[in-house]
Amino acid sequence: IKLGSSLHKVDKKLILNILPYSEKTIHFMSRSNIESLNNYVDYFVINTIEYNKYAKRPVNFYNSPIFWVKQSLDYYISDNGNVEKSNEINEDNKNQNSLDDSKSNSDINKFIIKIPFFGVLYELQHGEKAKINQINSSTFMSTCMKGKTSGDLSFKYDDYGKEHLIHITKNKQDHYLSFPTRKFFKDR
């Protein structure tokens, strides 16, 4: 509160980074915390990248799925902090968007959603723990080219997570890639 007040006196802004929604993380911020800090913090940045670190399931192939972005916003802007608690695809909640009728735009406009400009590569060796790495565009392209020439490659747009997902099977090893595309950014 003191920092925010001091910064505002010299025409500076305070931006606070907060955790995204997760069922496996203890949340130190809530809607009531946001409301009490509202006059001192100019923007709240929700760190909605690296879904694999926050997901309830140990292996998933998303980078920053749209349902998680919405869950995170819902957690901080809804009156009771309720969110759809399922990370699974559920036909009943596929098209729900509680943000449409939640709070005024002024509440939503205080939030900045952090989105990744990197991809994620999941390497699954049968019977071993998955290796998960952040990748840049050149690694993404070379992995896809190697998969195209020496393995089985499938490419699809996942409507639920709103991400392109690539699956490559090569030498009994599965590779899953998620990389932000123009459509990924447009959907956000």
Order of alpha helices (4+ residues) and beta strands (2+ residues): alpha-beta-alpha-beta-alpha-alpha-beta-beta-beta-alpha-beta-beta-beta-alpha
